[in-house]
Amino acid sequence: MAVDWSIYALADPVFFESPEKTAEQTLLVPSAFASAVTGWRRERRRFWEVYTPEGPGVPPLPELGWKIHVSATTANAAQVLETTADHCRSAGIAFKHLGSTQLLEAMNSKYAPRSAGGKFLALYPRDTEEFRRTAEILAERLAGQSGPYVLTDCRWGEGPVHFRYGAFREHWCWTEDGELVPAFLRSDGSRVPDLRRPGFSTPAWVEPPDFLRPHIERRTAPSGAFDYDVEQALHFSNAGGVYTAVRRSDGRPVVLKEARPYAGAAPDGTDAVARLDNERRVLDRLAGLPGVPRVHGEAVLGGHRMLAVERMEGGTLQRWVALNHPMLTWREVTDEALAAYTRRAEAVHAAVTELLAQVHGRGVVFGDLHPANILVEEDEPGAGPRVAFVDFEMGFPADRDIRPVLGHPGFTARARTGTAVDLHALSVLRLWLYLPNTAVLGLSQEKAEDLITEADRLFRPPPDFTTGLRDRLAPEALPRTGTAARTTARPEVRIDRAPVDWAAARASLARGIAATATPERTDRLFPGDPQQFQVEPGSFAHGAAGVLWALSVAAGVRDPRHEEWLLRAARAPHLRPGFYDGAHGVAFTLDHLGHREAAAELVERVRPGLAEVTDVSLHSGLAGIGLNLLHLARGEAGHPARHEAVGLAERVRDAVRSPAPRGIDRAPGGAGTRGGLLRGWSGAALFLLRCYEATGDKDYLTDAVRAVHRDLDLCDASTDDVLRVKGGIRALTYLEIGSAGIGMVADLLDAHLADERLSTALPALARAACTPYVIESQLFNGRSGLLAAVHSLRRHLTDVPGDHVREHLANLHWNALAFDGHLVFPGAGGLRLSMDLATGSAGVLSALSSVQEGGHPVLPFLEPRVAHRLAAPAGERSRGGREGGDS
């Protein structure tokens, strides 16, 4: 995921929550600052307690320089803080520290952000000499103290003191790829990126002082004793990486598992090294067992432990299902195809069951059985599969009363020990092979009954499937309190039984969203995706603005308390100007709700920063901002907002005509592309189309078509007569990134002109949205977005059998849950409930409303404004559920 979600899943079992909200926190307060200190200002900034010397004669902090980071573990954090804070007070050095041991534990956990891992304290010396003196003193006073290596930094000596050159004050700048990133403010007033990626580096214009060279050379020196050539990184976490490699001494291909000392801590406190040692012991006990990797040696690189294991054949079970599941097609799924898949899936599960029994026969519990840890190999269709297990770090002796502290969402058994842990995961795996959205079981174990019934209805697996799974996946007898007690599997309005009353379902969704509101908080109004803690709390995608818009247009619901919350949020400083992640989306919603003065004031406040924006997308960039300005102009030719929108449109047109990737043709910092409505060229095309409609200038229309063509260039047409966006390891069909969003804009353009490439592509784009196999319910990257797209593109589906609007509606119940009895839906990954527009219940609500008779556009600015050249198929309109629409 874009945000390291795990640190936001610590404080609440049902909603993503900021880790400082953990109920019981052991606050860390240095005795030197236990009470107010004259000449010092203390303030809290999210996770951090910040201490700054102030007063007459105290020079301000410089903008940038050599900063010091001190790492620690939960065991020694208080002592390290005491020593460091005492020196900072006596020397007058500004510093900050994480506010509790729980926050430190979270930031050192396995899936915490790697760039932040280990940073317990940050110190800001005013000049190079003060930096040198401070580092030397702390290195001496903290000698022998342990702490993780800070990956962005260079270590001073062998202790927990680290350093890097960086910004002391918060500044931001835009990159050529359209990213807003932390920045250095240079003496000439220019801003350049301050990239905080794992791996020590210094800006090109900075010459490290001579006293740092020994430390830097030790950090960057090659390791001649390392006997492996790394080929590819398979996975990274704060615990370390997993790599394919070749051993130089004998040419043997291996997998290297890296473990960082004191980092990647599990909830029980064990670090990555302890788990790697455990894995070595488990693999030694399983040595010689077919399907379990052999150990080929150990090594140390840069202080990190490495375990070399056999490179097993086959792909992950996740990949096997993605390649073979029969419902991954727009074509009619036959009984024969379902039966054939069922036979293969049962054969794979039988092979996993057999291998697991052999592991148990050696007295070992795997402890982390899930699809990504299972490899499958088939010589040819019809042949029996061979399976292998990888990643035994959570393994343990079967006679020990142990409950694994890490696990895959939906597969963990919180009340089981011993081999029962694996047998529970094995049962979940059997269900997952048919309906791979079992992460929802982590929110409600009772949901297993619904999924078992649905898998049995669709696939007709062997008779023992239903009876066996109902017994093995029966809810555990666990105490449920707080939000967990309010979350169940069965909402008051059932959407899994025909006929479905979709009007009642939408009303229930609105009540469910309202039940989660917290207007007393300032950091969020509704629970949503972890992204809401990274951008504006009122933002349209993940914050309050999108939820309030959806409630208003899709359910006719407004609440003065919630609107007042958004008005307060609009008055706060806004860093991002974008529509879905910043000020313009908030302004759009305020304007929609009638708060026009507040909307205009907010737009004016962020206007000075627009000149620097390099993002051209609808989500965060010029396209979304320009569309909102056109909206605020309300068709007035002389309106200042319209004039400004036209200026932004010229910049977007320049980008469309330029060959530069702009973070779309090549995704920033990752594989694949970002073609689609919200992140791709199609959002730019939508803006240019609306400029054409506002001005009558056909050059806008020409460039809008050119923009969609650029997105079509990013599509893969190799399978099943569909177009999907090449997203790296996956081909994507969704609204945010994917072919569904491209199709919706191409359809709007197709109403204005005949373009052969658009006309040819539209049926293939529409077919891609028809697949019934969709794991998540969300709007931006899930079923709700495909539902809206199929409805919008139905005129291009004349050769496609079936009613795919009805099919998407019928399958929506796979993800449905209840909060206080009201219908709600999980967010990204199915890990927590979400109310936001992008990932949660508000997005589902908007999609449901958009496909009903006379419904509104699923997202702003997508409404058709001219009659289409092609009529929808005769007599067709969107229908709801298995048996029709609202009843």
Secondary structure, 3 states (H helix, E strand, C coil): CCCCHHHHCCCCCCECCCHHHCCCCCECCCHHHCCCCCCEEEEEECCEEEEEECCCCCCCCCCEEEEEEECCCCCCHHHHHHHHHHHHHHHCCEEEEECEHHHHHHHCECCCCCCCCCCCEEEECCCHHHHHHHHHHHHHHCCCCCCCCCCCCEECCCCCEEEEEEECCCCEEECCCCCEEEEEECCCCCEEECCCCCCCCCCCCCCCCHHHHHHHHHHHCCCCCCCEEEEEEEEEECCEEEEEEEECCCCCEEEEEEECCCCCECCCCCCHHHHHHHHHHHHHHCCCCCCCCCEEEEEEECCEEEEEEECCCCEEHHHHHHHHCCCCCCCCCCHHHHHHHHHHHHHHHHHHHHHHHHHHHCCEECCCCCHHHEEEECCCCCCCCEEEECCCCCCEECCCCCCCCCCCCCCCCCCCCCHHHHHHHHHHHHHHCCCCCHHHHHCCCCHHHHHHHHHHHHHCCCHHHHHHHHHHCCCCCCCCCHHHHCEECCCCCCCCCCCCCHHHHHHHHHHHHHHCCCCCCCCCCCCCCHHHHCCCCCCCCCCHHHHHHHHHHHHCCCCHHHHHHHHHHHHCCCCCCCCCCCHHHHHHHHHHCCCHHHHHHHHHHHHHHHHHCCCCCCCCCHHHHHHHHHHHHCCCCCCHHHHHHHHHHHHHHHHHHCCCCCCCCCCCCCCCCCCCCCCCHHHHHHHHHHHHHHHCCHHHHHHHHHHHHHHHHCEECCCCCCCEEECCCCEEECCCCEHHHHHHHHHHHHCCCCCHHHHHHHHHHHHHCCCCCCCCCCCCCCHHHHHHHHHHCHHHCCCCCCCHHHHHHHHHHHHCEEECCEEECECHHHCCECCCCCCCHHHHHHHHHHHCCCCCCCCCCCCCCCCCCCCCCCCCCCCCCCCCCCC
